[in-house]
């Protein structure tokens, strides 16, 4: 089994994470398992009503969506795998159960080797992976994981466009283990300098591992489907997640 991508990116800091987070982020290709999280978002979606019609036009990308809600149930599956270029990757598929409608939210995080021999993580967002952003990770003194997105690139057919700072948005994420509740917690905000808050989600969830189904039993293995034709999940020179700890209470 290979090294988990978050351990590759954090190096020695990985051991500074809360033990529960170390287990959550320990899923790696070849583990024979995938992760399942189920919980409730205290808040999720776009708070700005005037922005929602625009988000509705790109909802088919399964990255952004126009709804907003509170106390909304959700489910996440995490699959560690190798991408078509042999890079260690983690694909997350989220289902957000708004009243009367379920939204899907996908992303694939890929470990890329830098020029100095280190590792950085690049997140390809949405079903078609048209938006890519590098992740800057750190560990807080309390052992929480914090991440901030870097410059984003947009893939439109053969074009790769680096978004200028005036058009780009930054994501700020923090994840930790809440010992009092016996659950994992996450909070994410996506901010754009001229628009303000584009997307927010924050909540708690239980998490567990399940064995990947063997591909020989007539059913497809529980690995993510390959990106659709034309997907830009590819090596780049310029550019959520793993195991759990508390099987039944932390899921």
VEXTIKOL-177207 format. One record per residue (C-alpha): residue number from 0; residue in three letters; z, y, x. Coordinates in Angstrom, 1 decimal. Example, Ala and Ser with C-alpha at 12.3 -4.5 7.8 and 13.67 -1.06 7.14 Angstrom:
# VEXTIKOL-177207
(pt 0; "ALA"; (7.8; -4.5; 12.3))
(pt 1; "SER"; (7.1; -1.1; 13.7))
# end
This chain:
# VEXTIKOL-177207
(pt 0; "UNK"; (0.0; 0.0; 0.0))
(pt 1; "UNK"; (-0.9; 3.5; 1.3))
(pt 2; "UNK"; (1.5; 6.4; 1.7))
(pt 3; "UNK"; (2.0; 8.5; -1.5))
(pt 4; "UNK"; (0.0; 11.8; -1.4))
(pt 5; "UNK"; (3.0; 14.0; -1.9))
(pt 6; "UNK"; (4.7; 12.4; 1.1))
(pt 7; "UNK"; (1.6; 12.9; 3.1))
(pt 8; "UNK"; (1.5; 16.6; 2.2))
(pt 9; "UNK"; (5.3; 17.3; 2.6))
(pt 10; "UNK"; (5.9; 15.3; 5.7))
(pt 11; "UNK"; (9.6; 15.2; 6.5))
(pt 12; "UNK"; (10.4; 17.5; 3.6))
(pt 13; "UNK"; (9.7; 14.7; 1.2))
(pt 14; "UNK"; (13.1; 13.1; 2.0))
(pt 15; "UNK"; (14.7; 16.4; 1.0))
(pt 16; "UNK"; (13.6; 15.9; -2.6))
(pt 17; "UNK"; (16.2; 14.6; -5.1))
(pt 18; "UNK"; (16.1; 10.8; -4.9))
(pt 19; "UNK"; (14.8; 10.6; -8.4))
(pt 20; "UNK"; (11.9; 12.9; -7.5))
(pt 21; "UNK"; (11.2; 10.8; -4.4))
(pt 22; "UNK"; (10.8; 7.8; -6.6))
(pt 23; "UNK"; (8.7; 9.7; -9.2))
(pt 24; "UNK"; (6.2; 10.9; -6.5))
(pt 25; "UNK"; (6.1; 7.5; -4.7))
(pt 26; "UNK"; (3.2; 6.0; -6.6))
(pt 27; "UNK"; (0.4; 5.2; -4.3))
(pt 28; "UNK"; (-3.0; 3.3; -4.4))
(pt 29; "UNK"; (-2.4; -0.5; -4.2))
(pt 30; "UNK"; (1.1; -0.4; -5.8))
(pt 31; "UNK"; (-0.1; -2.4; -8.8))
(pt 32; "UNK"; (1.6; 0.0; -11.2))
(pt 33; "UNK"; (1.1; 3.2; -13.1))
(pt 34; "UNK"; (3.5; 5.7; -14.5))
(pt 35; "UNK"; (4.3; 6.5; -18.1))
(pt 36; "UNK"; (6.2; 9.6; -19.1))
(pt 37; "UNK"; (7.2; 10.5; -22.7))
(pt 38; "UNK"; (9.1; 13.6; -23.7))
(pt 39; "UNK"; (9.1; 16.9; -25.5))
(pt 40; "UNK"; (7.8; 20.3; -24.3))
(pt 41; "UNK"; (10.3; 23.1; -25.3))
(pt 42; "UNK"; (7.2; 25.4; -25.1))
(pt 43; "UNK"; (3.6; 24.6; -24.5))
(pt 44; "UNK"; (0.3; 26.4; -24.7))
(pt 45; "UNK"; (-1.0; 30.0; -24.9))
(pt 46; "UNK"; (1.4; 32.6; -26.2))
(pt 47; "UNK"; (-1.2; 35.4; -26.4))
(pt 48; "UNK"; (-3.0; 35.2; -29.7))
(pt 49; "UNK"; (-5.9; 37.4; -28.7))
(pt 50; "UNK"; (-6.7; 35.0; -25.8))
(pt 51; "UNK"; (-6.8; 31.8; -27.9))
(pt 52; "UNK"; (-10.4; 32.1; -29.2))
(pt 53; "UNK"; (-11.7; 32.2; -25.6))
(pt 54; "UNK"; (-9.6; 29.1; -24.7))
(pt 55; "UNK"; (-11.0; 27.4; -27.8))
(pt 56; "UNK"; (-14.5; 27.6; -26.3))
(pt 57; "UNK"; (-13.4; 25.7; -23.1))
(pt 58; "UNK"; (-11.1; 23.2; -24.8))
(pt 59; "UNK"; (-13.7; 20.5; -24.3))
(pt 60; "UNK"; (-13.0; 20.6; -20.6))
(pt 61; "UNK"; (-9.5; 19.1; -21.4))
(pt 62; "UNK"; (-7.8; 21.6; -19.1))
(pt 63; "UNK"; (-6.9; 24.6; -21.3))
(pt 64; "UNK"; (-6.4; 24.8; -25.0))
(pt 65; "UNK"; (-5.8; 27.5; -27.6))
(pt 66; "UNK"; (-2.7; 26.1; -29.4))
(pt 67; "UNK"; (0.9; 27.1; -28.8))
(pt 68; "UNK"; (4.0; 25.3; -30.0))
(pt 69; "UNK"; (7.7; 24.6; -29.5))
(pt 70; "UNK"; (9.4; 21.2; -29.4))
(pt 71; "UNK"; (6.0; 19.5; -29.1))
(pt 72; "UNK"; (6.0; 15.8; -28.1))
(pt 73; "UNK"; (3.9; 14.7; -25.2))
(pt 74; "UNK"; (2.9; 11.6; -23.1))
(pt 75; "UNK"; (1.6; 11.4; -19.5))
(pt 76; "UNK"; (0.1; 8.6; -17.6))
(pt 77; "UNK"; (-0.1; 8.8; -13.7))
(pt 78; "UNK"; (-2.6; 6.6; -11.9))
(pt 79; "UNK"; (-2.8; 6.4; -8.1))
(pt 80; "UNK"; (-6.2; 5.3; -6.8))
(pt 81; "UNK"; (-8.8; 6.0; -4.1))
(pt 82; "UNK"; (-11.6; 8.4; -5.1))
(pt 83; "UNK"; (-15.3; 7.6; -4.4))
(pt 84; "UNK"; (-14.9; 9.0; -0.9))
(pt 85; "UNK"; (-11.9; 6.8; -0.1))
(pt 86; "UNK"; (-9.3; 9.5; -0.3))
(pt 87; "UNK"; (-5.9; 8.8; -1.8))
(pt 88; "UNK"; (-5.7; 10.4; -5.2))
(pt 89; "UNK"; (-3.5; 10.7; -8.3))
(pt 90; "UNK"; (-4.9; 11.2; -11.7))
(pt 91; "UNK"; (-2.7; 12.5; -14.6))
(pt 92; "UNK"; (-3.7; 12.2; -18.2))
(pt 93; "UNK"; (-1.6; 14.1; -20.7))
(pt 94; "UNK"; (-1.6; 13.8; -24.5))
(pt 95; "UNK"; (0.1; 16.8; -26.2))
(pt 96; "UNK"; (0.8; 16.1; -29.9))
(pt 97; "UNK"; (0.5; 19.4; -31.7))
(pt 98; "UNK"; (1.0; 19.2; -35.5))
(pt 99; "UNK"; (-2.3; 17.8; -36.9))
(pt 100; "UNK"; (-4.1; 17.7; -33.5))
(pt 101; "UNK"; (-3.7; 16.0; -30.2))
(pt 102; "UNK"; (-4.9; 17.8; -27.0))
(pt 103; "UNK"; (-5.8; 16.1; -23.8))
(pt 104; "UNK"; (-5.1; 17.6; -20.4))
(pt 105; "UNK"; (-6.4; 15.9; -17.2))
(pt 106; "UNK"; (-6.2; 16.6; -13.5))
(pt 107; "UNK"; (-6.8; 14.6; -10.3))
(pt 108; "UNK"; (-4.9; 15.6; -7.1))
(pt 109; "UNK"; (-6.6; 14.5; -3.9))
(pt 110; "UNK"; (-5.2; 14.3; -0.4))
(pt 111; "UNK"; (-7.5; 16.0; 2.1))
(pt 112; "UNK"; (-7.3; 16.0; 5.9))
(pt 113; "UNK"; (-7.2; 19.5; 7.4))
(pt 114; "UNK"; (-8.8; 20.6; 10.6))
(pt 115; "UNK"; (-5.5; 20.3; 12.5))
(pt 116; "UNK"; (-5.0; 16.7; 11.3))
(pt 117; "UNK"; (-2.5; 17.5; 8.6))
(pt 118; "UNK"; (-2.8; 16.9; 4.8))
(pt 119; "UNK"; (-3.2; 19.3; 2.0))
(pt 120; "UNK"; (-3.5; 18.5; -1.7))
(pt 121; "UNK"; (-6.3; 19.8; -3.8))
(pt 122; "UNK"; (-6.1; 19.7; -7.6))
(pt 123; "UNK"; (-9.3; 19.1; -9.6))
(pt 124; "UNK"; (-8.6; 20.3; -13.1))
(pt 125; "UNK"; (-10.0; 19.1; -16.4))
(pt 126; "UNK"; (-12.1; 16.1; -17.6))
(pt 127; "UNK"; (-15.2; 17.2; -15.7))
(pt 128; "UNK"; (-13.2; 18.4; -12.6))
(pt 129; "UNK"; (-15.1; 21.8; -12.6))
(pt 130; "UNK"; (-12.1; 23.8; -11.2))
(pt 131; "UNK"; (-10.5; 23.0; -7.9))
(pt 132; "UNK"; (-7.5; 24.7; -6.3))
(pt 133; "UNK"; (-5.4; 23.9; -3.2))
(pt 134; "UNK"; (-1.7; 23.4; -3.7))
(pt 135; "UNK"; (1.1; 25.0; -1.6))
(pt 136; "UNK"; (4.2; 22.8; -1.9))
(pt 137; "UNK"; (7.8; 23.3; -0.9))
(pt 138; "UNK"; (11.2; 21.8; -1.5))
(pt 139; "UNK"; (14.1; 24.0; -2.7))
(pt 140; "UNK"; (17.6; 23.7; -1.2))
(pt 141; "UNK"; (18.6; 21.8; -4.4))
(pt 142; "UNK"; (15.9; 19.2; -3.8))
(pt 143; "UNK"; (13.4; 20.4; -6.5))
(pt 144; "UNK"; (9.7; 20.4; -5.9))
(pt 145; "UNK"; (7.9; 23.7; -6.1))
(pt 146; "UNK"; (4.1; 24.3; -6.1))
(pt 147; "UNK"; (1.9; 27.3; -6.1))
(pt 148; "UNK"; (-1.9; 27.1; -6.5))
(pt 149; "UNK"; (-4.1; 28.8; -3.9))
(pt 150; "UNK"; (-7.6; 30.2; -4.2))
(pt 151; "UNK"; (-9.7; 28.4; -6.9))
(pt 152; "UNK"; (-13.3; 27.2; -6.8))
(pt 153; "UNK"; (-15.6; 26.7; -9.7))
(pt 154; "UNK"; (-18.2; 24.0; -9.8))
(pt 155; "UNK"; (-21.3; 24.7; -11.9))
(pt 156; "UNK"; (-23.9; 22.1; -11.3))
(pt 157; "UNK"; (-25.0; 22.4; -7.7))
(pt 158; "UNK"; (-23.1; 25.7; -7.3))
(pt 159; "UNK"; (-19.7; 26.0; -5.7))
(pt 160; "UNK"; (-18.2; 29.4; -6.4))
(pt 161; "UNK"; (-15.0; 30.7; -4.9))
(pt 162; "UNK"; (-13.3; 32.9; -7.5))
(pt 163; "UNK"; (-12.3; 36.4; -6.3))
(pt 164; "UNK"; (-8.7; 37.3; -6.6))
(pt 165; "UNK"; (-9.4; 39.6; -9.5))
(pt 166; "UNK"; (-10.7; 36.7; -11.6))
(pt 167; "UNK"; (-8.5; 33.9; -10.3))
(pt 168; "UNK"; (-5.3; 32.7; -11.9))
(pt 169; "UNK"; (-2.3; 31.2; -10.1))
(pt 170; "UNK"; (-0.2; 28.3; -11.3))
(pt 171; "UNK"; (3.5; 28.2; -10.5))
(pt 172; "UNK"; (5.2; 24.8; -11.0))
(pt 173; "UNK"; (8.7; 23.4; -10.5))
(pt 174; "UNK"; (9.9; 19.8; -11.2))
(pt 175; "UNK"; (13.4; 18.4; -10.9))
(pt 176; "UNK"; (15.8; 15.7; -12.1))
(pt 177; "UNK"; (18.4; 16.9; -14.6))
(pt 178; "UNK"; (21.4; 14.7; -14.0))
(pt 179; "UNK"; (23.3; 16.1; -17.0))
(pt 180; "UNK"; (20.5; 15.0; -19.4))
(pt 181; "UNK"; (19.4; 12.0; -17.3))
(pt 182; "UNK"; (15.7; 13.2; -17.6))
(pt 183; "UNK"; (13.0; 14.7; -15.5))
(pt 184; "UNK"; (12.2; 18.3; -16.1))
(pt 185; "UNK"; (9.1; 20.4; -15.4))
(pt 186; "UNK"; (8.0; 24.0; -16.0))
(pt 187; "UNK"; (4.6; 25.5; -15.3))
(pt 188; "UNK"; (3.2; 29.0; -15.7))
(pt 189; "UNK"; (-0.4; 30.0; -15.2))
(pt 190; "UNK"; (-0.8; 33.8; -14.6))
(pt 191; "UNK"; (-3.9; 35.9; -14.3))
(pt 192; "UNK"; (-3.5; 39.4; -12.8))
(pt 193; "UNK"; (-5.3; 41.2; -15.6))
(pt 194; "UNK"; (-4.6; 38.9; -18.6))
(pt 195; "UNK"; (-1.0; 37.9; -17.9))
(pt 196; "UNK"; (0.4; 34.6; -19.0))
(pt 197; "UNK"; (-2.6; 32.2; -19.8))
(pt 198; "UNK"; (-0.7; 28.9; -20.2))
(pt 199; "UNK"; (2.9; 27.7; -20.1))
(pt 200; "UNK"; (4.6; 24.4; -20.5))
(pt 201; "UNK"; (8.2; 23.4; -20.0))
(pt 202; "UNK"; (10.2; 20.5; -21.1))
(pt 203; "UNK"; (11.9; 17.2; -20.3))
(pt 204; "UNK"; (10.8; 13.6; -20.3))
(pt 205; "UNK"; (11.7; 10.0; -19.6))
(pt 206; "UNK"; (9.6; 8.0; -17.1))
(pt 207; "UNK"; (8.9; 4.4; -16.3))
(pt 208; "UNK"; (6.5; 2.2; -14.4))
(pt 209; "UNK"; (4.2; -0.4; -16.0))
(pt 210; "UNK"; (2.1; -3.0; -14.2))
(pt 211; "UNK"; (-1.6; -2.3; -14.0))
(pt 212; "UNK"; (-3.6; -4.8; -16.1))
(pt 213; "UNK"; (-5.7; -7.1; -13.9))
(pt 214; "UNK"; (-9.4; -6.5; -14.2))
(pt 215; "UNK"; (-10.1; -10.2; -14.6))
(pt 216; "UNK"; (-8.4; -10.7; -17.9))
(pt 217; "UNK"; (-11.2; -9.3; -20.0))
(pt 218; "UNK"; (-9.6; -5.9; -20.2))
(pt 219; "UNK"; (-10.2; -2.9; -18.0))
(pt 220; "UNK"; (-7.6; -2.3; -15.4))
(pt 221; "UNK"; (-5.3; 0.6; -16.2))
(pt 222; "UNK"; (-6.9; 2.9; -13.6))
(pt 223; "UNK"; (-8.5; 6.2; -14.4))
(pt 224; "UNK"; (-12.2; 6.1; -15.4))
(pt 225; "UNK"; (-14.5; 7.5; -12.8))
(pt 226; "UNK"; (-15.3; 11.2; -13.3))
(pt 227; "UNK"; (-18.3; 11.8; -15.5))
(pt 228; "UNK"; (-21.7; 12.2; -13.8))
(pt 229; "UNK"; (-22.0; 15.4; -11.9))
(pt 230; "UNK"; (-18.3; 15.7; -11.3))
(pt 231; "UNK"; (-17.4; 17.7; -8.2))
(pt 232; "UNK"; (-14.5; 15.5; -6.9))
(pt 233; "UNK"; (-15.8; 15.6; -3.4))
(pt 234; "UNK"; (-14.6; 16.4; 0.1))
(pt 235; "UNK"; (-14.1; 20.1; 0.6))
(pt 236; "UNK"; (-13.6; 22.2; 3.7))
(pt 237; "UNK"; (-12.5; 25.3; 2.0))
(pt 238; "UNK"; (-10.4; 24.6; -0.8))
(pt 239; "UNK"; (1.3; 15.9; -11.7))
(pt 240; "UNK"; (3.3; 11.9; -9.8))
(pt 241; "UNK"; (4.5; 8.6; -9.1))
(pt 242; "UNK"; (7.4; 6.2; -9.7))
(pt 243; "UNK"; (10.7; 6.9; -11.5))
(pt 244; "UNK"; (14.2; 6.2; -11.2))
(pt 245; "UNK"; (16.1; 5.9; -14.4))
(pt 246; "UNK"; (14.0; 3.2; -16.1))
(pt 247; "UNK"; (15.3; 3.5; -19.6))
(pt 248; "UNK"; (16.9; 6.9; -19.7))
(pt 249; "UNK"; (14.6; 8.6; -17.3))
(pt 250; "UNK"; (12.1; 6.3; -18.8))
# end
